[in-house]
Each structure stands twice: as C-alpha cells, then as structure tokens.
Amino acid sequence: MRKSQGHKAWSYRNVCWRQYEEEVRSEMQRLEESSANLTDSVARSSGLDKNLKTFQPALTSVWNSLTTEQQDECRELAKKWNAEGPPKEDQRRY
C-alpha cells in the first residue's frame, strides 16, 4: 500500500471520523457540556479551542463503541482509500 503523491494518508481513525462524523460531533457536544464548568476557566486562560480538547476523546469514545465488524470496515476502508483514494465527497473536503 502506498500513498499517492500529494494525497492525504488515511488511518482507521480518519475513516472513523468520516464514516461516523455525526456520532463524533454528538459525543464532542456531550463532552463539552459535561466539562464546561470544570474547564471553561482553563480553556480561556490557555486559549485552547474546545473542539481541540474534545475531538480526540470523542473519536476514541465512538471508536470504542463500534462493533468489531464496524472497526474492521474502517480499517479496510483506510487501506482502500490509501490505495485508490477516498470517495469524491471526501476528496473535496481535503
């Protein structure tokens, strides 16, 4: 498997994000709401965007909630997209 020159390399986590974006965004929102009181002052003082603080934990949470079959599908899509490129709608995003 080789990366096409000038194209994004896809990992299973990138594919999970693309395939389950709605779930990841929902989990990000839940994490933001549950930690708003605890981290608002930290976020303001450090200048960190809330999305930066919640994206990886949300993606991990969604990944861990997937069935083995769904995880395998993400891994296989990553291999396929690295070899052939992603679908047109994902190519336009990057």
GILINZI-V305964 format. One record per pair of residues at least 12 apart in sequence whose ideal C-beta (glycine too) atoms are under 10 Angstrom apart, sorted by sequence separation. I is the first residue (numbers start at 0). J is the second residue. D is the distance in Angstrom with one decimal. If there is no record, write none. Layout:
I	J	D
I	J	D
//
This chain:
35	49	8.4
38	52	7.0
34	49	8.8
38	53	9.5
31	49	5.3
34	52	8.1
30	49	8.8
31	50	8.4
34	53	7.9
33	53	9.8
28	49	9.9
31	52	8.3
32	53	9.9
27	49	8.3
30	52	8.2
31	53	5.5
34	56	9.6
27	50	6.7
30	53	4.4
29	53	8.8
30	54	9.2
27	52	9.3
28	53	8.3
24	50	9.6
27	53	4.4
30	56	6.0
31	57	9.1
26	53	7.9
27	54	6.2
30	57	5.7
26	54	9.5
27	55	9.9
29	57	7.9
24	53	9.8
27	56	8.3
28	57	8.6
23	53	9.5
24	54	9.4
26	56	8.0
27	57	4.2
30	60	8.0
23	54	7.6
26	57	3.8
27	58	8.6
29	60	8.8
25	57	8.3
26	58	8.0
24	57	7.8
26	59	9.2
27	60	9.4
23	57	5.1
26	60	5.2
27	61	9.6
22	57	8.6
23	58	5.4
26	61	5.7
22	58	9.5
23	59	9.7
25	61	8.7
23	60	8.4
24	61	9.7
16	54	8.5
20	58	9.9
22	60	9.0
23	61	5.1
26	64	8.7
19	58	8.6
22	61	4.9
23	62	9.1
21	61	9.7
22	62	10.0
16	57	9.5
20	61	9.4
16	58	6.0
19	61	5.3
22	64	7.9
12	55	8.8
15	58	6.4
18	61	9.7
19	62	8.3
22	65	9.1
15	59	9.5
13	58	9.5
16	61	8.5
19	64	9.1
12	58	6.1
15	61	6.6
16	62	9.4
19	65	7.5
12	59	8.4
15	62	5.3
18	65	9.3
12	61	9.9
12	62	6.9
15	65	7.3
19	69	8.3
11	62	8.0
18	69	8.2
15	69	8.6
18	72	7.7
19	73	8.5
15	70	8.0
18	73	6.3
17	73	9.0
15	72	9.6
16	73	9.4
14	72	8.4
15	73	4.9
18	76	7.2
11	70	7.3
14	73	4.4
15	74	9.5
17	76	8.4
11	71	9.3
13	73	8.9
14	74	7.8
17	77	9.9
11	72	9.5
12	73	8.0
14	75	8.8
15	76	9.2
11	73	4.6
14	76	4.7
15	77	9.0
10	73	9.1
11	74	4.7
13	76	9.5
14	77	4.8
17	80	8.9
9	73	9.6
10	74	9.2
11	75	9.0
13	77	6.9
14	78	9.5
11	76	8.1
12	77	8.6
14	79	9.2
11	77	4.9
14	80	6.8
9	76	7.6
10	77	5.8
11	78	9.1
13	80	8.4
14	81	9.9
9	77	4.6
13	81	10.0
17	85	7.4
8	77	8.8
9	78	8.3
17	86	8.9
9	79	8.6
10	80	9.9
9	80	4.3
10	81	9.0
14	85	8.5
17	88	9.0
18	89	9.9
8	80	9.1
9	81	5.2
13	85	9.1
17	89	5.7
7	80	8.7
8	81	6.2
9	82	9.7
6	80	9.1
7	81	9.0
6	81	8.4
9	84	9.2
14	89	9.3
17	92	8.3
9	85	6.8
13	89	9.4
0	77	9.2
7	84	9.4
0	78	5.9
3	81	8.1
6	84	6.5
7	85	8.1
0	79	9.3
2	81	6.0
3	82	8.5
6	85	8.8
1	81	7.7
2	82	9.1
3	83	8.8
9	89	8.9
13	93	9.6
0	81	5.2
1	82	7.7
3	84	6.6
0	82	5.5
7	89	9.0
7	90	9.1
6	90	8.6
9	93	9.8
7	92	9.5
7	93	5.0
6	93	8.1
//
